[in-house]
Amino acid sequence: MSDYIVRAMAANSQIRAFAATTKDIVEEAKNIHNTSPVATVALGRLLTGGAMMGVMMKGDKDVLTLQIECNGPIGGLVVTSDSKGNVKGYVNNPDVMLPPNAKGQIDVAKALDLGVLSVIKEIGLKEPYVGQTILVTSEIAEDLTYYFMESEQVPSSVGLGVLMNKDNTVRQAGGFIIQLMPDTSDEIIDKLEEKIKSITSVTAMLEEEKTPEMILEYILGDFGLEITETIPTGYHCNCSRERVEKALISIGKNELKEMIKEGKDEEVNCHFCNKKYVFTTQDLKNIVTKEILSKVKIIE
């Protein structure tokens, strides 16, 4: 397999961990959205984090959405994933260009600037779970770390990295999430904190050709690491003409009738994959008819 996520336990189940390689996912996202280097890195980090957080969910129909609303020039990001390793996303301004930061690195923090991270989980309840935290550094990994602690009360360490080639292709992408379970001993916590401090960066480990298993072995090898599952992950958009029809119905019969009066084809683009769906005037008339008939059946 190319991109994949590993799930693991350590320290007699006092620690749970995930690590992923996502180079192909980020490259595909870049190609779909024609993103600039800084947009590619920002979206790639959120896609990587979203993919790992998605597989934390248990239900086959569970859906996770990570949404960043910010006042930086990138304009915001959205990533959606599921429990099977499927992930997709987009940025509001894929063309954003910025000079490198003081360290000579792609300046994701400046692209986002101040903002809010929302984590939305649709897990079969009447209403979705929504957790929100501020962006503490706007580097995304630290912001997810802060979210886990503040919103879910789970002490965590999140590492995410995307490295670009000079030709704007993706050289490396991946990440990890390490989480402490309740009642983890102070000895384990102190030892783990020291180990995490020794990590230079995710991209440095990926450049050393470390696999997700090797990344977790480096971090948790002294804690009795046990890899429990390997999950393929990939960029996948589940949009369809039927789903777009449902979205058109949701805008209301009167709005659809106004569109029909204009006598023009309506083009709807999917934000996640840029696929275009064209609806002729007759298509819109058929949608209105189907909606009316469906309501008649409900009354009957």
C-alpha positions in Angstrom: 0.0 0.0 0.0 1.1 3.6 -0.5 -0.5 5.8 2.2 -1.5 4.2 5.4 -2.1 4.7 9.1 -1.0 2.4 11.9 -2.8 2.2 15.3 -0.8 1.1 18.3 -0.7 0.7 22.1 2.1 1.0 24.6 2.9 1.0 28.3 0.3 -1.7 29.0 -2.4 0.3 27.2 -1.6 3.5 29.1 -0.7 5.1 25.8 -2.4 4.9 22.4 -0.8 6.1 19.3 -1.4 6.6 15.5 1.1 7.4 12.8 0.6 7.9 9.1 2.3 8.5 5.8 0.2 10.7 3.5 2.4 11.8 0.6 0.0 10.6 -2.1 -3.0 12.2 -0.4 -1.4 15.6 -0.2 -0.1 15.4 -3.7 -3.6 14.5 -5.0 -5.1 17.4 -3.0 -2.5 19.7 -4.5 -3.3 18.6 -8.0 -7.1 18.8 -7.5 -7.0 22.3 -6.0 -3.8 23.6 -7.8 -2.6 24.9 -4.4 0.4 27.1 -3.8 3.3 25.6 -1.6 2.0 27.2 1.6 -1.6 26.2 0.9 -0.4 22.6 0.1 1.5 22.4 3.4 -1.4 23.8 5.5 -4.0 21.6 3.8 -1.6 18.6 3.9 -1.1 18.9 7.7 -4.8 19.1 8.3 -5.6 16.2 5.9 -3.0 14.1 7.8 -4.4 15.0 11.2 -8.0 14.5 9.9 -7.2 11.0 8.5 -5.8 9.8 11.8 -8.6 11.4 13.8 -11.1 9.8 11.5 -10.0 6.3 12.2 -10.4 6.9 15.9 -14.1 6.8 15.3 -15.9 3.4 15.6 -19.0 3.5 13.4 -19.0 2.8 9.7 -21.1 5.9 9.0 -19.3 8.2 11.4 -18.0 11.4 9.8 -15.4 13.8 11.2 -15.0 17.4 9.9 -12.1 19.7 10.9 -12.9 23.4 10.0 -10.5 26.2 10.5 -11.9 29.7 10.3 -9.2 32.4 10.3 -8.3 35.9 9.3 -5.1 35.1 7.5 -4.8 35.2 3.7 -5.5 31.5 3.3 -9.1 32.3 4.3 -9.9 29.0 6.0 -9.6 25.2 5.5 -12.0 22.3 5.7 -11.2 18.5 6.0 -13.6 15.7 6.2 -12.8 12.0 7.0 -14.4 8.8 8.1 -13.5 5.7 10.1 -12.3 3.8 7.1 -9.3 6.0 6.2 -11.0 8.2 3.5 -10.2 11.9 3.7 -10.8 15.0 1.6 -10.4 18.7 2.0 -10.0 22.2 0.5 -8.7 25.6 1.3 -10.6 28.8 0.6 -7.7 30.5 -1.1 -5.5 28.0 -2.8 -3.4 30.7 -4.5 -2.0 32.3 -1.3 1.7 33.1 -1.6 3.9 34.2 1.3 7.7 34.6 1.9 9.4 32.1 4.1 9.3 32.7 7.9 12.4 33.7 10.0 13.6 30.1 9.9 13.4 30.0 6.1 10.4 27.6 6.3 7.0 27.8 4.6 5.0 30.2 6.8 1.8 28.3 7.6 1.2 30.3 10.8 1.1 33.6 8.9 -1.2 32.1 6.2 -3.7 31.2 8.9 -3.0 33.9 11.5 -5.7 34.2 14.3 -8.7 31.9 14.1 -10.8 29.1 15.5 -10.6 25.3 15.0 -13.9 23.4 15.0 -14.1 19.6 15.3 -17.5 18.3 14.2 -18.3 14.6 14.8 -21.4 13.0 13.2 -21.6 9.7 15.2 -25.3 8.7 14.9 -26.7 11.1 17.5 -29.5 13.5 16.9 -27.1 16.4 16.8 -23.4 16.3 15.8 -20.8 16.8 18.5 -19.0 20.2 18.0 -15.8 21.1 19.9 -14.1 24.5 19.3 -10.8 25.9 20.4 -8.8 28.9 19.3 -5.7 28.5 17.2 -2.8 28.7 19.6 0.1 28.8 17.1 -1.7 28.4 13.7 0.8 25.6 12.9 -2.1 23.1 13.0 -0.3 20.3 14.9 -0.1 22.4 18.1 -3.6 23.5 17.5 -4.9 19.9 17.4 -2.8 19.1 20.5 -4.5 22.0 22.3 -8.0 20.9 21.1 -7.5 17.3 22.5 -6.6 18.7 25.9 -9.1 21.5 26.1 -12.1 20.0 24.4 -11.7 16.3 25.0 -9.5 16.3 28.1 -7.1 13.9 26.5 -3.4 14.8 27.0 -1.9 14.4 23.5 1.1 15.2 21.3 0.4 15.8 17.6 3.2 15.9 15.0 2.4 16.8 11.4 4.7 17.5 8.5 4.7 18.2 4.8 7.9 18.8 2.8 7.8 20.3 -0.7 10.2 19.9 -3.6 11.4 22.9 -5.5 9.1 22.0 -8.4 6.1 22.2 -6.1 5.6 18.5 -5.8 5.2 16.8 -2.4 8.4 15.3 -1.1 7.2 13.9 2.2 4.0 14.0 4.3 2.9 12.3 7.4 2.4 12.6 11.1 1.6 11.0 14.5 -0.8 11.4 17.4 0.3 10.1 20.9 -2.4 10.1 23.6 -2.3 9.3 27.3 -5.1 7.2 28.7 -6.7 8.0 32.1 -4.6 7.1 35.1 -1.3 7.0 33.2 1.5 7.0 35.8 3.6 10.1 36.4 6.7 8.0 35.6 5.4 7.2 32.1 4.3 10.8 31.5 7.7 12.2 32.4 9.6 9.7 30.3 7.3 10.2 27.3 7.6 14.0 27.6 11.4 13.7 27.5 11.3 11.5 24.4 8.9 13.8 22.5 11.2 16.7 23.3 14.0 14.9 21.4 12.0 14.9 18.1 13.3 17.5 15.7 10.4 17.3 13.2 8.1 14.9 11.4 9.6 15.7 8.1 13.1 15.0 9.4 12.0 11.5 10.4 10.4 11.0 7.0 13.5 12.2 5.3 15.4 9.5 7.2 12.9 7.1 5.5 11.2 6.2 8.7 7.9 4.5 8.1 4.9 5.1 10.4 5.9 1.9 12.3 9.4 3.2 12.7 8.3 6.6 13.9 6.2 5.0 16.6 9.1 2.7 17.4 11.4 5.7 17.8 8.9 7.4 20.2 7.5 4.5 22.0 9.9 1.7 21.6 11.0 1.9 25.3 7.3 1.6 26.4 6.5 -1.9 25.0 5.0 -0.7 21.6 2.4 -3.0 20.1 1.1 -2.3 16.5 -2.5 -3.3 16.6 -3.8 -2.3 13.1 -2.7 -1.1 9.7 -5.3 1.0 7.8 -5.0 2.1 4.2 -5.8 5.8 3.8 -6.5 7.8 0.6 -8.1 11.0 -0.8 -11.7 10.1 -1.6 -14.6 12.3 -2.4 -18.1 10.7 -2.2 -19.9 13.4 -4.2 -22.5 12.2 -6.8 -25.2 13.7 -8.9 -27.8 12.3 -6.5 -26.1 14.1 -3.5 -26.0 17.4 -5.5 -29.7 17.0 -6.3 -30.5 16.7 -2.6 -28.5 19.8 -2.0 -30.5 21.6 -4.7 -33.8 20.4 -3.1 -32.6 21.8 0.2 -32.5 25.4 -1.2 -36.3 25.3 -1.6 -38.9 25.0 -4.3 -39.3 28.7 -4.8 -35.6 29.2 -5.4 -35.5 26.3 -7.9 -38.5 27.8 -9.8 -36.6 31.1 -10.0 -33.6 29.3 -11.5 -36.0 27.6 -14.0 -37.4 31.0 -15.0 -34.0 32.2 -15.9 -33.8 29.4 -18.5 -30.1 28.8 -18.0 -28.1 25.6 -17.2 -26.9 25.6 -13.6 -23.4 24.3 -12.9 -22.6 23.1 -9.4 -18.9 22.4 -8.4 -17.9 20.1 -5.6 -15.5 22.0 -3.2 -13.6 18.8 -2.4 -12.8 17.3 -5.8 -13.8 20.1 -8.3 -16.1 17.9 -10.2 -18.7 19.8 -12.1 -22.4 18.8 -12.3 -24.5 20.6 -14.9 -28.3 20.7 -14.5 -30.4 21.9 -17.5 -33.8 23.7 -17.0 -35.5 20.3 -17.7 -33.3 18.7 -15.0 -34.4 21.4 -12.5 -38.1 20.9 -13.5 -37.7 17.2 -12.9 -36.2 17.8 -9.4 -39.1 20.1 -8.5 -41.6 17.4 -9.7 -39.9 14.7 -7.8 -39.9 16.8 -4.6 -43.6 17.5 -5.0 -44.4 13.8 -5.6 -42.4 12.8 -2.6 -44.4 15.1 -0.3 -47.7 13.7 -1.8 -46.6 10.2 -0.9 -45.7 11.2 2.6 -49.2 12.7 3.0 -50.8 9.6 1.6 
